[in-house]
Amino acid sequence: MPIPLVIGAAAAAAGVYGAVKGVSGVVDQSSAKHINNNARTSVEVANQELDELRRMANETLEDYGQRKLRAFNGVVSDFIGTFQIIKNVDLKQSVELDKLNAGDFSNRTLPSLTQDYQALKDAGLGLGAGIGGGAALAFGSYNGTMLLATASTGTAISSLNGVAATNATLAWLGGGSLATGGYGMTGGVMVLGGIVAGPALAIFGHVLGNKGEEALNTANANREQAKTICEQASLMGGKLKAITEVTSFANTTFSNVSSRLRHAISDMKNTVNREGKDFGNYTDQGKIAVFNAVKFAQLLKAMIDTPLLDKEGNLVLSTKKRVIDINDVASGKKESLDSMSQ
């Protein structure tokens, strides 16, 4: 008789244990769901914020690229056409230009500027030509040498879009995805300055069977993965903000130099109309007009030769100081640049 009682007691104990485990499982599943929801939300918010920063960086770089193209087809073309009709130009007489290391402007800088402009025309980006988003992005990101050298290989042929398409960072900046598969941040891959994130919480919300404890373990793993992804997104966001800041400043400086060059070209044209085409016969006022035009053309060439991003898509750290120096010289706050070449 005692045996059935023991069996009954054991069964009762097992029932209690099962009930406790059942309640525990329900609690674990509820906790798992809560953790998963929080993790998913944190990643979604980080992704949205990052995408907005990406969009701003992309638009700023594209705008800068459009400005540089307009300058080539405007003030650069105008300067080259006007300066080349003046004979016997002697820039060594200008102390100010010597400070800019521009004494060999006619032999080195002018041919380089002319070559860049010719390369753009050969690429179908002459006056009146449109420029696509990918081309504008590449043109805003790179210096003339990097961009046009790439274009000359045939990668970009007529639109330069190929430059952006072959660079993972520029592809991501331009479209929020990689050209190699269309993965956005939550799809699996994000690239900026060497940061690469793996699958972004692909198992969110998935509870394996009805095992509450296992679901809770999975949720905790998801939470840690979400934390890592949010940290990476924050780091990428900082890089995007820096790109946007430097590009905006470069855009403003480029506009400032272009405007000053435009006015200087007008003065140079008036000099040619008034004093002829022989620099040797110019008055001091006429020579100063030519010197000023060359000065701002040299500064604009320095801007064109200053890349914002390297080939891997990283912000070039020396660019901000370079642009500050150019802006200071153009505004008269500084007499010279340390070097006019990169």
Rosetta silent file (secondary structure, phi, psi, omega in degrees, C-alpha in Angstrom):
SEQUENCE: MPIPLVIGAAAAAAGVYGAVKGVSGVVDQSSAKHINNNARTSVEVANQELDELRRMANETLEDYGQRKLRAFNGVVSDFIGTFQIIKNVDLKQSVELDKLNAGDFSNRTLPSLTQDYQALKDAGLGLGAGIGGGAALAFGSYNGTMLLATASTGTAISSLNGVAATNATLAWLGGGSLATGGYGMTGGVMVLGGIVAGPALAIFGHVLGNKGEEALNTANANREQAKTICEQASLMGGKLKAITEVTSFANTTFSNVSSRLRHAISDMKNTVNREGKDFGNYTDQGKIAVFNAVKFAQLLKAMIDTPLLDKEGNLVLSTKKRVIDINDVASGKKESLDSMSQ
SCORE:     score description
SCORE:     0.000 S_00000001
   1 L     0.000  -36.591 -178.062    0.000    0.000    0.000 S_00000001
   2 H   -65.906  -26.441 -175.755    2.720    2.567    0.685 S_00000001
   3 H   -61.609  -47.897  177.934    4.099    2.179   -2.834 S_00000001
   4 H   -58.081  -35.436  179.452    1.081    3.774   -4.591 S_00000001
   5 H   -64.111  -40.883  178.875    1.286    6.614   -2.127 S_00000001
   6 H   -64.605  -44.773  178.506    4.918    7.107   -3.006 S_00000001
   7 H   -60.544  -42.627  179.238    4.132    6.964   -6.675 S_00000001
   8 H   -63.509  -39.695  179.582    1.283    9.407   -6.164 S_00000001
   9 H   -65.776  -41.130  179.581    3.534   11.743   -4.236 S_00000001
  10 H   -64.081  -40.960  179.118    6.183   11.528   -6.947 S_00000001
  11 H   -63.453  -40.924  179.378    3.609   12.220   -9.607 S_00000001
  12 H   -63.612  -42.296  179.682    2.346   15.188   -7.652 S_00000001
  13 H   -63.613  -41.508  178.875    5.900   16.487   -7.257 S_00000001
  14 H   -63.160  -37.730  179.178    6.503   16.007  -10.951 S_00000001
  15 H   -64.350  -43.348  178.335    3.289   17.848  -11.673 S_00000001
  16 H   -62.050  -44.810 -179.767    4.334   20.746   -9.478 S_00000001
  17 H   -60.655  -43.009  179.396    7.762   20.804  -11.120 S_00000001
  18 H   -63.162  -40.226  179.443    6.177   20.730  -14.546 S_00000001
  19 H   -64.195  -42.468  179.274    3.848   23.537  -13.621 S_00000001
  20 H   -62.200  -45.923  179.280    6.753   25.594  -12.289 S_00000001
  21 H   -63.683  -35.962  178.912    8.788   24.929  -15.436 S_00000001
  22 H   -64.057  -45.941  177.819    5.757   25.769  -17.525 S_00000001
  23 H   -62.557  -42.076  179.508    5.303   29.074  -15.763 S_00000001
  24 H   -62.075  -39.485  178.835    9.037   29.662  -16.015 S_00000001
  25 H   -64.021  -41.428  178.914    8.916   28.883  -19.714 S_00000001
  26 H   -63.404  -42.851  178.420    6.092   31.334  -20.233 S_00000001
  27 H   -62.872  -44.276  179.538    8.009   34.000  -18.300 S_00000001
  28 H   -61.469  -41.771  179.567   11.170   33.242  -20.270 S_00000001
  29 H   -65.769  -39.285  178.035    9.281   33.512  -23.555 S_00000001
  30 H   -64.612  -42.620  177.946    7.723   36.786  -22.461 S_00000001
  31 H   -64.684  -40.693  179.598   11.145   38.121  -21.456 S_00000001
  32 H   -60.958  -43.567  179.672   12.618   36.881  -24.732 S_00000001
  33 H   -62.743  -42.687  179.724    9.924   38.696  -26.708 S_00000001
  34 H   -63.469  -44.998 -179.965   10.524   41.908  -24.759 S_00000001
  35 H   -64.196  -43.903  179.269   14.300   41.716  -25.248 S_00000001
  36 H   -61.803  -42.652 -179.959   13.916   40.948  -28.955 S_00000001
  37 H   -62.758  -43.829  179.071   11.530   43.859  -29.459 S_00000001
  38 H   -64.229  -42.123 -179.972   13.879   46.267  -27.715 S_00000001
  39 H   -64.569  -44.485  179.439   16.866   44.988  -29.684 S_00000001
  40 H   -61.281  -43.559 -179.678   14.979   45.216  -32.974 S_00000001
  41 H   -62.484  -42.653 -178.787   13.826   48.746  -32.187 S_00000001
  42 H   -63.265  -38.754  178.743   17.336   49.909  -31.295 S_00000001
  43 H   -69.813  -41.307  179.657   18.709   48.574  -34.585 S_00000001
  44 H   -62.833  -42.224  178.717   15.869   50.093  -36.602 S_00000001
  45 H   -64.644  -44.534  179.179   16.411   53.510  -34.984 S_00000001
  46 H   -61.992  -40.004  179.953   20.173   53.293  -35.546 S_00000001
  47 H   -65.337  -41.800  179.488   19.586   52.278  -39.156 S_00000001
  48 H   -65.038  -43.623  179.363   17.203   55.182  -39.774 S_00000001
  49 H   -64.495  -42.251 -179.964   19.593   57.693  -38.239 S_00000001
  50 H   -65.445  -39.313 -179.806   22.511   56.276  -40.194 S_00000001
  51 H   -65.508  -36.645  177.510   20.563   56.353  -43.448 S_00000001
  52 H   -66.502  -41.680  177.373   19.721   60.026  -42.915 S_00000001
  53 H   -65.432  -39.151  176.421   23.396   60.820  -42.280 S_00000001
  54 H   -61.031  -44.746 -179.496   24.316   58.786  -45.369 S_00000001
  55 H   -62.330  -41.813 -179.623   21.795   60.721  -47.452 S_00000001
  56 H   -65.314  -42.941  178.836   23.134   64.069  -46.219 S_00000001
  57 H   -63.353  -42.411  179.431   26.740   63.088  -46.951 S_00000001
  58 H   -61.888  -47.777 -178.814   25.773   61.866  -50.403 S_00000001
  59 H   -63.452  -39.049 -179.458   23.851   65.032  -51.274 S_00000001
  60 H   -66.636  -43.017  178.174   26.674   67.260  -50.022 S_00000001
  61 H   -65.870  -41.222  178.460   29.300   65.400  -52.054 S_00000001
  62 H   -63.209  -42.279  179.326   27.097   65.436  -55.153 S_00000001
  63 H   -62.390  -39.880  178.562   26.491   69.171  -54.782 S_00000001
  64 H   -66.022  -40.962  177.837   30.227   69.770  -54.500 S_00000001
  65 H   -62.333  -41.917  177.361   30.839   67.657  -57.587 S_00000001
  66 H   -61.858  -40.163 -179.748   28.236   69.637  -59.534 S_00000001
  67 H   -64.463  -42.172  179.886   29.904   72.890  -58.418 S_00000001
  68 H   -64.234  -39.687  178.468   33.325   71.720  -59.586 S_00000001
  69 H   -65.437  -41.920  178.544   31.928   70.731  -62.985 S_00000001
  70 H   -62.024  -36.147  179.238   30.198   74.115  -63.355 S_00000001
  71 H   -65.588  -43.416  178.725   33.499   75.806  -62.508 S_00000001
  72 H   -59.557  -43.783 -178.111   35.344   73.857  -65.193 S_00000001
  73 H   -83.320   -3.187  179.915   32.754   74.793  -67.785 S_00000001
  74 H  -116.841  -95.009 -172.810   32.568   78.376  -66.483 S_00000001
  75 H   -65.607  -35.534 -179.815   35.414   80.256  -64.795 S_00000001
  76 H   -65.637  -49.605  177.636   38.123   77.692  -65.637 S_00000001
  77 H   -59.844  -42.368 -179.885   37.252   77.666  -69.316 S_00000001
  78 H   -64.500  -42.275  179.492   36.918   81.458  -69.310 S_00000001
  79 H   -63.936  -48.284 -178.291   40.269   81.919  -67.576 S_00000001
  80 H   -58.730  -46.348 -178.715   42.124   79.572  -69.941 S_00000001
  81 H   -62.398  -38.566 -178.536   40.647   81.243  -73.003 S_00000001
  82 H   -77.936  -46.025 -175.881   41.512   84.758  -71.818 S_00000001
  83 H   -63.796  -36.431 -174.755   44.937   84.074  -70.304 S_00000001
  84 L   -71.438  -15.232  179.141   46.220   82.220  -73.362 S_00000001
  85 L   -87.649   -9.182  178.963   45.722   85.204  -75.685 S_00000001
  86 L   -85.871  129.624 -176.118   48.072   87.360  -73.591 S_00000001
  87 E   -98.628  153.536  172.837   51.653   87.276  -74.895 S_00000001
  88 L    58.432   39.011  179.629   54.976   87.508  -73.046 S_00000001
  89 L   -71.344  129.097  178.330   53.497   86.982  -69.583 S_00000001
  90 L  -122.322   96.366 -176.271   56.166   87.224  -66.886 S_00000001
  91 H   -81.531   -9.746 -178.746   54.766   86.102  -63.553 S_00000001
  92 H   -68.119  -14.843  179.605   58.141   86.228  -61.806 S_00000001
  93 H   -74.142  -12.090 -175.397   57.616   89.938  -61.270 S_00000001
  94 L   -96.937  112.927  176.072   54.914   89.192  -58.698 S_00000001
  95 H   -63.096  -37.360 -178.066   56.148   88.738  -55.132 S_00000001
  96 H   -62.794  -41.503  179.889   52.643   87.624  -54.161 S_00000001
  97 H   -71.416  -31.792  175.464   52.654   84.819  -56.716 S_00000001
  98 H   -60.848  -36.498  178.641   56.116   83.728  -55.608 S_00000001
  99 H   -66.520  -25.986  178.011   54.638   83.215  -52.145 S_00000001
 100 L   -88.054    4.639 -176.837   52.043   80.931  -53.730 S_00000001
 101 L    57.562   37.708 -175.794   54.802   78.931  -55.412 S_00000001
 102 L  -110.085   19.292 -178.561   53.200   79.848  -58.712 S_00000001
 103 L   -61.487  -27.585  179.105   56.263   81.117  -60.539 S_00000001
 104 L  -101.908   29.977 -176.520   55.987   78.185  -62.957 S_00000001
 105 H   -55.226  -47.203 -175.778   52.258   78.653  -63.480 S_00000001
 106 H   -67.124  -30.333 -176.285   52.551   78.914  -67.269 S_00000001
 107 H   -89.579  -25.450 -173.421   54.818   75.869  -67.516 S_00000001
 108 H  -122.885  -58.023 -172.332   53.164   73.534  -65.022 S_00000001
 109 H   -70.480  -45.207 -179.168   49.844   74.587  -63.497 S_00000001
 110 H   -62.001  -46.592  176.400   48.183   76.027  -66.589 S_00000001
 111 H   -59.525  -38.293  179.298   48.924   72.952  -68.759 S_00000001
 112 H   -65.503  -42.573  179.121   47.625   70.721  -65.956 S_00000001
 113 H   -65.113  -42.234  178.670   44.433   72.758  -65.616 S_00000001
 114 H   -63.903  -39.827  179.181   43.972   72.761  -69.378 S_00000001
 115 H   -64.742  -42.410  177.858   44.538   69.003  -69.501 S_00000001
 116 H   -60.064  -44.976 -178.590   41.926   68.403  -66.785 S_00000001
 117 H   -65.193  -40.298  179.175   39.388   70.521  -68.646 S_00000001
 118 H   -65.203  -38.239  179.364   40.122   68.746  -71.934 S_00000001
 119 H   -63.242  -38.981  177.840   39.724   65.357  -70.244 S_00000001
 120 H   -64.273  -42.763  178.892   36.295   66.398  -68.967 S_00000001
 121 H   -64.344  -40.268  178.371   35.226   67.465  -72.445 S_00000001
 122 H   -64.166  -27.590  178.757   36.536   64.202  -73.873 S_00000001
 123 L   -84.827    5.871  177.926   34.434   62.380  -71.273 S_00000001
 124 L    81.678   21.637 -178.233   31.351   64.165  -72.575 S_00000001
 125 L  -114.822   34.765  177.267   31.112   66.594  -69.670 S_00000001
 126 L   -77.527 -169.844 -176.400   31.658   69.822  -71.531 S_00000001
 127 L   -54.372  129.770  177.137   29.413   72.872  -71.483 S_00000001
 128 L    88.037   -7.711 -179.701   25.732   71.969  -71.333 S_00000001
 129 L   -78.341  145.182  175.667   26.363   68.333  -70.455 S_00000001
 130 L   -86.068  164.817  178.469   24.461   66.767  -67.606 S_00000001
 131 L  -137.295  124.856 -177.449   26.109   64.837  -64.837 S_00000001
 132 L   -73.588  168.724 -177.941   24.508   61.899  -63.088 S_00000001
 133 H   -59.659  -42.802  179.844   24.393   61.353  -59.358 S_00000001
 134 H   -64.801  -40.219  178.481   27.146   58.739  -59.394 S_00000001
 135 H   -66.860  -42.956  179.598   29.395   60.948  -61.500 S_00000001
 136 H   -63.822  -38.487  179.144   28.744   63.991  -59.305 S_00000001
 137 H   -63.358  -45.397  179.332   29.465   61.918  -56.202 S_00000001
 138 H   -66.638  -40.861 -177.919   32.781   60.723  -57.626 S_00000001
 139 H   -67.588  -31.763  177.070   33.670   64.185  -58.895 S_00000001
 140 H   -77.797  -27.578 -174.311   32.991   65.677  -55.478 S_00000001
 141 H   -83.221  -38.950 -171.369   34.936   62.975  -53.635 S_00000001
 142 L  -103.279  164.019  171.353   38.148   62.751  -55.635 S_00000001
 143 L   -84.188  170.476 -175.594   40.741   65.183  -56.880 S_00000001
 144 H   -58.380  -42.056 -177.495   41.136   65.793  -60.579 S_00000001
 145 H   -63.731  -48.143  179.930   44.089   63.458  -60.988 S_00000001
 146 H   -61.441  -46.069 -174.001   42.435   60.471  -59.279 S_00000001
 147 H   -69.002  -50.279 -174.851   39.133   60.933  -61.050 S_00000001
 148 H   -72.048  -29.054  175.432   40.361   61.637  -64.551 S_00000001
 149 H   -65.211  -39.607  177.392   43.006   58.925  -64.378 S_00000001
 150 H   -66.407  -42.317 -178.837   40.238   56.448  -63.586 S_00000001
 151 H   -63.182  -35.758 -176.429   38.083   57.847  -66.359 S_00000001
 152 H   -69.546  -17.212  179.609   40.926   57.503  -68.861 S_00000001
 153 L   -77.577  -11.823 -178.392   41.113   53.750  -68.250 S_00000001
 154 L   100.551   -7.784  179.732   37.678   53.331  -69.783 S_00000001
 155 L   -60.589  -37.017 -173.410   36.007   52.532  -66.473 S_00000001
 156 L  -109.448  -15.240  178.056   33.959   55.684  -66.680 S_00000001
 157 L    39.930  -88.507 -170.586   34.027   56.418  -70.443 S_00000001
 158 L  -110.648  -19.913 -173.271   31.360   59.131  -70.786 S_00000001
 159 L  -121.564  -12.510 -177.456   29.669   59.704  -67.446 S_00000001
 160 L    67.726    3.675  178.209   32.216   58.814  -64.741 S_00000001
 161 H   -62.359  -28.915 -178.496   29.461   56.845  -62.998 S_00000001
 162 H   -61.747  -27.301  179.704   31.705   53.817  -63.147 S_00000001
 163 H   -62.108  -44.154  179.644   34.061   55.421  -60.635 S_00000001
 164 H   -72.420  -37.759 -176.197   31.360   55.356  -57.986 S_00000001
 165 H   -66.305  -27.251 -178.316   30.040   51.961  -59.006 S_00000001
 166 L   -92.107    0.150  178.803   33.426   50.320  -58.514 S_00000001
 167 L  -112.625  118.512 -174.394   33.946   51.802  -55.046 S_00000001
 168 H   -59.156  -41.069 -178.580   31.953   50.076  -52.301 S_00000001
 169 H   -66.797  -44.841  179.922   31.779   53.159  -50.073 S_00000001
 170 H   -66.535  -35.401  176.934   30.645   55.473  -52.876 S_00000001
 171 H   -63.007  -41.990  178.778   28.114   52.874  -53.996 S_00000001
 172 H   -67.371  -43.962  178.598   26.742   52.732  -50.457 S_00000001
 173 H   -60.796  -40.007 -175.544   26.740   56.527  -50.105 S_00000001
 174 H   -76.220  -29.847 -175.565   24.974   56.913  -53.425 S_00000001
 175 H  -135.577   -0.243 -179.794   22.298   54.306  -53.008 S_00000001
 176 L    75.210   12.224  179.594   22.388   52.918  -49.505 S_00000001
 177 L  -147.519  165.931  176.435   23.474   49.555  -50.855 S_00000001
 178 L   -93.875  139.910 -179.058   26.501   47.804  -52.241 S_00000001
 179 L   -62.378  -21.288 -175.944   26.714   47.252  -55.966 S_00000001
 180 L   -81.720    4.095  179.743   27.804   43.670  -55.293 S_00000001
 181 L   173.253   -4.332  175.911   24.458   42.536  -53.973 S_00000001
 182 L    73.552   21.754 -179.504   22.240   45.362  -52.858 S_00000001
 183 L   -80.728  124.114  171.897   22.668   44.726  -49.159 S_00000001
 184 L   -86.684 -171.382 -177.681   21.743   47.622  -46.930 S_00000001
 185 L   -58.786  -47.911 -177.264   22.805   47.860  -43.309 S_00000001
 186 L   -77.169  -12.632  179.777   20.081   45.523  -42.052 S_00000001
 187 L   -81.785  -22.432  177.388   20.573   43.191  -45.005 S_00000001
 188 L   151.495  -33.324 -173.193   24.062   42.187  -44.040 S_00000001
 189 L  -134.170  136.002  170.740   26.852   44.502  -45.116 S_00000001
 190 L  -139.175  137.615 -174.655   27.800   48.099  -44.456 S_00000001
 191 E  -130.434  126.612  171.352   31.058   49.669  -45.507 S_00000001
 192 E  -164.945  115.926  178.619   32.600   52.972  -44.516 S_00000001
 193 L    60.023   34.853  175.890   36.215   53.506  -43.647 S_00000001
 194 L    89.158   -0.732  179.546   36.869   49.785  -43.249 S_00000001
 195 E   -84.100  126.494  176.817   33.868   49.010  -41.029 S_00000001
 196 E  -131.650  124.510  179.369   32.067   45.839  -42.026 S_00000001
 197 L  -107.220  144.441  179.268   29.118   44.443  -40.086 S_00000001
 198 L   -81.527 -165.432 -178.819   27.817   40.915  -40.412 S_00000001
 199 L   -51.568  130.369 -173.412   24.190   39.761  -40.662 S_00000001
 200 L   -91.356   86.083  173.570   22.034   42.249  -38.804 S_00000001
 201 L    53.208   53.201 -178.670   19.937   40.233  -36.379 S_00000001
 202 L   -64.918  -21.385 -176.809   18.498   37.873  -38.951 S_00000001
 203 L  -101.428   16.530  177.871   16.952   35.759  -36.187 S_00000001
 204 L   -56.508  136.902  173.608   15.114   38.586  -34.435 S_00000001
 205 L    77.503   -1.977 -177.277   11.729   37.562  -33.179 S_00000001
 206 L   -95.331  116.483  177.898   12.325   33.901  -33.902 S_00000001
 207 L  -102.051  122.995 -176.710   11.619   31.628  -30.942 S_00000001
 208 L   -76.015  109.534 -179.416   12.950   28.120  -31.387 S_00000001
 209 L    60.795 -141.442  178.344   10.040   25.762  -30.679 S_00000001
 210 L  -116.032   21.871 -177.072    8.351   26.302  -27.350 S_00000001
 211 L   -85.742   99.685 -175.318   11.477   26.152  -25.250 S_00000001
 212 H   -60.096  -40.763 -178.011   11.321   29.316  -23.199 S_00000001
 213 H   -64.915  -40.943  178.999   14.820   29.001  -21.775 S_00000001
 214 H   -67.648  -37.723  177.531   16.336   28.531  -25.222 S_00000001
 215 H   -63.326  -38.823 -179.649   14.317   31.480  -26.539 S_00000001
 216 H   -67.469  -40.898  177.146   15.638   33.634  -23.721 S_00000001
 217 H   -61.590  -42.260  178.147   19.222   32.623  -24.485 S_00000001
 218 H   -63.417  -42.509  179.910   18.679   33.481  -28.131 S_00000001
 219 H   -62.776  -41.267  178.404   17.142   36.834  -27.197 S_00000001
 220 H   -62.981  -38.293  177.058   20.111   37.679  -24.980 S_00000001
 221 H   -65.373  -40.828  177.141   22.438   36.853  -27.876 S_00000001
 222 H   -60.214  -41.523 -179.028   20.318   39.095  -30.113 S_00000001
 223 H   -61.551  -42.340  179.328   20.599   41.915  -27.586 S_00000001
 224 H   -67.446  -37.578  178.556   24.396   41.705  -27.602 S_00000001
 225 H   -67.175  -39.210  178.026   24.447   41.616  -31.398 S_00000001
 226 H   -62.796  -40.970  178.591   22.149   44.640  -31.504 S_00000001
 227 H   -60.832  -42.924  179.242   24.477   46.481  -29.136 S_00000001
 228 H   -63.958  -44.778 -179.024   27.435   45.749  -31.406 S_00000001
 229 H   -64.706  -39.881  178.760   25.578   46.885  -34.516 S_00000001
 230 H   -65.347  -36.622  177.394   24.433   50.102  -32.829 S_00000001
 231 H   -66.136  -40.583  177.561   28.016   50.824  -31.778 S_00000001
 232 H   -66.113  -39.872  178.692   29.177   50.285  -35.362 S_00000001
 233 H   -63.642  -38.499  178.432   26.382   52.501  -36.645 S_00000001
 234 H   -64.546  -40.747  178.502   27.425   55.226  -34.214 S_00000001
 235 H   -65.354  -43.549  177.334   31.017   55.002  -35.436 S_00000001
 236 H   -63.909  -39.365  178.742   29.885   55.147  -39.052 S_00000001
 237 H   -60.336  -40.077  177.263   27.616   58.068  -38.223 S_00000001
 238 H   -62.503  -39.744  177.807   30.585   59.980  -36.859 S_00000001
 239 H   -65.982  -40.998  178.844   32.500   59.362  -40.079 S_00000001
 240 H   -64.806  -40.981  177.853   29.545   60.511  -42.174 S_00000001
 241 H   -61.626  -41.040  179.611   29.180   63.691  -40.122 S_00000001
 242 H   -64.915  -41.893  177.890   32.866   64.457  -40.628 S_00000001
 243 H   -61.097  -45.227 -179.600   32.565   63.902  -44.394 S_00000001
 244 H   -63.317  -42.959 -178.760   29.538   66.194  -44.561 S_00000001
 245 H   -62.725  -50.198 -177.885   31.222   68.901  -42.485 S_00000001
 246 H   -66.357  -40.208  179.393   34.450   68.964  -44.503 S_00000001
 247 H   -64.251  -41.235  178.585   32.606   68.756  -47.833 S_00000001
 248 H   -61.530  -42.639  179.712   30.323   71.652  -46.896 S_00000001
 249 H   -66.676  -41.110  177.713   33.328   73.775  -45.969 S_00000001
 250 H   -62.716  -39.929  179.675   35.125   72.795  -49.191 S_00000001
 251 H   -62.096  -45.801  179.681   32.006   73.677  -51.181 S_00000001
 252 H   -64.311  -43.108  179.502   31.796   77.127  -49.574 S_00000001
 253 H   -64.614  -43.312  179.158   35.516   77.755  -50.084 S_00000001
 254 H   -60.550  -41.572  178.474   35.360   76.609  -53.696 S_00000001
 255 H   -63.494  -40.738  179.608   32.444   78.976  -54.301 S_00000001
 256 H   -62.517  -47.671 -179.536   34.396   81.827  -52.695 S_00000001
 257 H   -65.745  -41.719  179.080   37.486   81.226  -54.835 S_00000001
 258 H   -60.168  -43.127  179.744   35.393   80.789  -57.995 S_00000001
 259 H   -63.069  -43.297  179.278   33.611   84.084  -57.365 S_00000001
 260 H   -66.829  -37.544  177.056   36.893   85.921  -56.840 S_00000001
 261 H   -65.305  -39.795  179.604   38.344   84.331  -59.964 S_00000001
 262 H   -59.450  -44.831  178.483   35.291   85.399  -61.958 S_00000001
 263 H   -67.138  -37.785 -179.947   35.776   89.036  -60.946 S_00000001
 264 H   -67.129  -36.851  177.132   39.524   88.805  -61.616 S_00000001
 265 H   -63.907  -40.449  178.027   38.877   87.424  -65.116 S_00000001
 266 H   -59.737  -43.185  177.918   36.580   90.360  -65.817 S_00000001
 267 H   -65.357  -38.339  179.527   39.384   92.751  -64.836 S_00000001
 268 H   -65.906  -40.113  177.154   41.853   90.794  -66.974 S_00000001
 269 H   -63.045  -42.101  178.408   39.521   91.000  -69.977 S_00000001
 270 H   -62.448  -36.177  178.174   39.162   94.749  -69.487 S_00000001
 271 H   -64.449  -44.860  178.895   42.954   95.004  -69.400 S_00000001
 272 H   -61.037  -44.060 -179.954   43.265   93.117  -72.702 S_00000001
 273 H   -65.707  -32.534 -175.283   40.637   95.360  -74.304 S_00000001
 274 H   -89.320  -37.605 -170.950   42.304   98.474  -72.940 S_00000001
 275 H  -118.321    2.748  177.260   46.020   97.674  -73.177 S_00000001
 276 L    91.232 -164.738 -173.461   46.262   94.981  -75.827 S_00000001
 277 L  -107.650   -0.392 -179.416   47.677   91.454  -75.737 S_00000001
 278 E   -98.041  108.763 -178.671   51.347   92.107  -74.896 S_00000001
 279 H   -57.682  -32.305 -178.747   51.945   91.769  -71.169 S_00000001
 280 H   -62.831  -22.276 -179.403   55.228   93.622  -71.539 S_00000001
 281 H   -97.190    3.345 -175.885   53.347   96.785  -72.450 S_00000001
 282 L   -74.388  148.577  170.552   50.896   96.606  -69.536 S_00000001
 283 L   -72.789  169.719  177.097   50.680   99.260  -66.877 S_00000001
 284 H   -58.187  -38.407  178.770   51.140   98.248  -63.257 S_00000001
 285 H   -63.145  -41.023  179.310   47.359   98.173  -62.928 S_00000001
 286 H   -66.554  -41.423  178.954   47.084   95.844  -65.917 S_00000001
 287 H   -65.165  -39.463  178.091   49.777   93.512  -64.602 S_00000001
 288 H   -61.949  -37.782  178.792   48.079   93.378  -61.209 S_00000001
 289 H   -61.110  -42.512  178.748   44.838   92.370  -62.932 S_00000001
 290 H   -68.636  -43.283  179.204   46.622   89.433  -64.593 S_00000001
 291 H   -57.729  -43.872 -178.843   48.430   88.520  -61.372 S_00000001
 292 H   -64.369  -40.858  179.093   45.148   88.422  -59.454 S_00000001
 293 H   -62.832  -43.751  179.236   43.492   86.211  -62.066 S_00000001
 294 H   -64.623  -40.508  179.938   46.417   83.798  -61.967 S_00000001
 295 H   -57.023  -49.299 -176.858   46.399   83.818  -58.154 S_00000001
 296 H   -75.445  -27.656  173.951   42.765   82.732  -57.922 S_00000001
 297 H   -66.893  -38.833  177.964   43.124   80.268  -60.794 S_00000001
 298 H   -64.920  -41.588  178.751   46.026   78.740  -58.863 S_00000001
 299 H   -67.064  -38.254  178.378   43.945   78.536  -55.691 S_00000001
 300 H   -66.433  -38.896  176.580   41.052   76.958  -57.586 S_00000001
 301 H   -63.199  -37.301  177.376   43.445   74.404  -59.069 S_00000001
 302 H   -62.810  -37.905  176.977   44.639   73.686  -55.513 S_00000001
 303 H   -66.119  -43.035 -179.656   41.017   73.000  -54.527 S_00000001
 304 H   -63.157  -34.436 -178.061   40.518   70.719  -57.528 S_00000001
 305 L   -84.354    1.485 -178.961   43.689   68.823  -56.602 S_00000001
 306 L  -100.707  107.664 -179.535   42.549   68.340  -52.989 S_00000001
 307 L   -77.506  148.184  174.153   40.660   65.038  -52.551 S_00000001
 308 L   -90.776  -39.791 -179.918   38.024   64.641  -49.866 S_00000001
 309 E  -121.160  150.967  173.805   38.033   60.832  -49.837 S_00000001
 310 L   -88.827 -176.430 -174.588   40.736   58.322  -50.645 S_00000001
 311 L   -66.020  -20.827  178.383   40.228   55.305  -52.892 S_00000001
 312 L   -91.125   -0.531  178.505   38.919   53.265  -49.956 S_00000001
 313 L    89.542    8.872  176.909   36.318   55.889  -49.110 S_00000001
 314 L   -83.340  146.352  173.578   38.029   57.275  -46.008 S_00000001
 315 E   -66.688  128.305  177.899   38.010   60.997  -45.337 S_00000001
 316 L   -73.174  116.066 -170.678   41.486   62.385  -46.088 S_00000001
 317 L   -64.763  -28.377 -177.811   42.497   63.815  -42.717 S_00000001
 318 L   -80.636   -8.942 -173.471   44.731   66.547  -44.159 S_00000001
 319 H   -64.207  -43.359 -175.996   41.958   67.946  -46.362 S_00000001
 320 H   -59.648  -46.170  179.143   40.307   70.196  -43.780 S_00000001
 321 H   -63.447  -39.600  179.359   43.544   72.038  -42.975 S_00000001
 322 H   -60.024  -45.961 -178.852   44.307   72.317  -46.686 S_00000001
 323 H   -67.254  -38.111  176.928   40.932   73.902  -47.410 S_00000001
 324 H   -60.084  -44.362  179.726   41.290   76.271  -44.438 S_00000001
 325 H   -61.466  -45.238 -179.827   44.662   77.430  -45.803 S_00000001
 326 H   -62.622  -43.160  179.473   43.235   78.001  -49.293 S_00000001
 327 H   -62.782  -40.310 -179.810   40.276   79.892  -47.871 S_00000001
 328 H   -66.270  -39.309  178.212   42.585   82.074  -45.760 S_00000001
 329 H   -67.419  -44.076 -179.703   44.784   82.936  -48.747 S_00000001
 330 H   -62.784  -33.633 -177.865   41.766   83.709  -50.931 S_00000001
 331 L   -90.159   -1.045  178.929   40.307   85.939  -48.205 S_00000001
 332 L    81.888   10.145  179.516   43.610   87.714  -47.544 S_00000001
 333 L   -83.245  -16.589 -177.850   44.018   86.278  -44.042 S_00000001
 334 L  -141.611  145.064 -174.656   47.164   84.407  -45.041 S_00000001
 335 L   -82.201  -33.510 -173.376   49.878   85.270  -47.547 S_00000001
 336 L  -152.189  165.465  172.222   50.769   81.861  -48.912 S_00000001
 337 L   -96.295  151.604  178.452   50.188   78.139  -48.914 S_00000001
 338 L   -62.689  -37.878  178.614   52.828   75.780  -47.593 S_00000001
 339 L  -157.758  142.505  179.788   52.709   73.938  -50.903 S_00000001
 340 L   -93.223   -0.734 -178.766   50.532   74.139  -53.972 S_00000001
 341 L  -117.037  150.929  177.651   50.910   70.467  -54.809 S_00000001
 342 L   -85.366    0.000    0.000   49.513   67.397  -53.121 S_00000001
